[in-house]
Amino acid sequence: MNNAHFLAQVFSQPTFSADEQDTIMAAFRRVEFGRHDCLLNAGQTAAYYWFVEQGVVRSFVIDVAGNDISTNFYTPGDAAIDWPSFFLRKPARETMQTLTPCVCWRVDFAQFQQLFHTIEAFREAGRRRLVTSYSALKQHHLALIADPAKARYQQLLAERPQLVQHVPLKQLATYLGITATSLSRIRNELARESAA
């Protein structure tokens, strides 16, 4: 199948048979986005389950004071999804928007359900992805409460260094739960430490 190389990596053998791969790939559609295009707007019910092949996608929410707060970032290989909206069929509270030109693959809810109920390996991979996503969300939540800002930034650098290259400082800062000024100070301090 043309342009399916990325999905062949996501749904790789031997976990998936060649027939299962073909069935899964036929259900997905490749979509290209420019910068600042939306995959999902707050208030809409998520219609698609996305995989990011290229680029960076950001999810964000507007807080009670009207501030734009980053809630997550999705990079190549990630499933970019608002889990409650997609699976519970509820309006999303977050917006998902591209930060860079992106290539993504999407499957709609009905096709996802068909794959989920007919391909056991797809179901198990989805469950693992959900647990991994929940675990990352929980760790981030705990870090916002228990870890100093500098430690949170260092953790981000260690685990997701590509974000520093593609995400504006202010958006990274809101994700880390600090001001852009504080993040700039932390970055300068780390630069001085590495130069010493």
N, C-alpha and C positions, 0 to 999 in steps of 0.2 A: 504494500500500500504506500503511495507517495506521501512524503512528509510525515511519515509515522515513526521515524527513528526515535524521536523523543519519547513517545508513548511506549515504544518497545523497551526502553530503559526503565520506565516507571513500572510497567507490568512485564517484568523480565522472566525469561525461562531460567530455571526449571519450575519456578513457582506457578507460572502460567503456561499452559500448553500452547502450541502454535495456533490451534483453533480458537482457544480462549482469547489469545492476543488479537486475532483477526476480528472476533466478535466485539471486543472492547474498543479497538481502534475505529471500527466502523460506526460506533455510537458517538464518538467525539468529533468536534469540528474545530479546526484551527482558526484563530481570530488574531488579527494584528491590531495593535492600538498605538496611538501617538501619545505624547506626554499629556498628562492631566485628563485622560479619558476615564470614564467611570465604568467599572464592572458591576457596581451595585450602588444605588442611592439610598440613604436613610429614608425609611418610610415605605420602601418597596419590599416585596417578598422575594427572596433570592430564587431566581429561576434556574441558575446554573451552578454546577460544581466545576471549578476551574483548576487547571494545573498551569503553573508559570514555566515556560520554556526559556524565555529570555526577558531580561528587564527586572524592574522592581515595582511592586504594587504596595500601596500603603492603605491601611484601614484607619479611620479616625472618627471621632465623635465630637459634637459641639457641646461643651459643658454648660451649666446653668448661667454662667457669666458671659457666654458667647465665644469662649476660647476654643480654638481648634486643637484637639488633643489626639496625638497619634496613639493607636492601640496595638498595632502590629505592622510588621513589614513582611512581604512575601518575595522570595527570590527564586531563581531557577531550581526546579525540583519540588517546590512547595505546592501544596494544595491551598489555593486562596479561596476561602469559603467562610461565610457567616453561618456557623453550624446551626444555631437555633432557628434562624430564618429559613434555611434550606430544608432542614428535617422536620421542624415543627410547623412549617408553613405560616410563619408570623412575619409581620413587617420588621425589617432590619432597623436597628438603632444606629448602626455605623454606616459610613460610606466607604467604599473600596475604590481607590483611584490609582492610576498609573503615575509613577514619578518619572519614568523614562519611557521611551518607546518599548513596547512589549510584544511578545508572541505568547499567546496563551491557548490552551485547549479546553473546550467546554463540553459538558454533557448535561442535558436537561433533567429535570426531576423524574419524569416518567421513564426515560431511558436508564437513568441511574438505578431506579427501583428494579427495572427488569434485569440489569446486570447483577445487582445485589442479591436478587432472589434466585438467579439461575446459575451463577458462577461462584462456587464456594471460596475459591482463592481471592476473588474480588471482594467478597464480603469480609474475609479475614484481613485482607490488606486495608480495607476501609476502617475496620475496628482498630487495628494497630495505629493507623494515622490519627484517628480520633483520640485515642489514649495518649499518643505522643503530643498532640496539639493541646490537650487538656493539661498534661504534665508541664509543658512549656509555659502555658498561661498561669498555672499555679505557682511555678517557680518565679516568674516575673512579678506576680502579685506579692509574693513573700519578700522578694528582693526590695520592692518599693517600700515595704514596711520596715524590714530588718537590716538592710545593708546600706552603708554610706554611699553617697552619690558617686564618689570616685571609684569604688568597688563595682558599682553597677555599670559604669562606663567601661572599666577594664574587662568586665565579663562580656560586654557587648563586643569589644574589640577582639577578644579571644574567640568568641563563638560565631560572630557575624561581621567580619572586618569589611566585607563589601558594602555594608550599609554606610560606613563613614565616607565612602567615595561617591555615593549616589543620593544620599538623603541630606536635605538642608539642615543646618545646625539647629534651627528652631524646632523642626519636626523631631529630630533625634532627642532634643532636650525634653520635649513634652512626653515622649515615650519613656524616658528615664525618670520622669517626675521632678524635673528641675528646670530652672530658667536657662535661657540661652546664654546669659551672662555667666552663670555658674558653670555651665558646660565649657564655655570658652576658657574660663580660668583653670578648670581641671585639665583641659587639653594642653594649655601652656605649661602647667606644672609638670605634666608627664613628659612633655618635650624637653623641658629643662633637666629632668631626672635622667632621661636617656642620653642627653648630651654630656652629662657630667661624668 
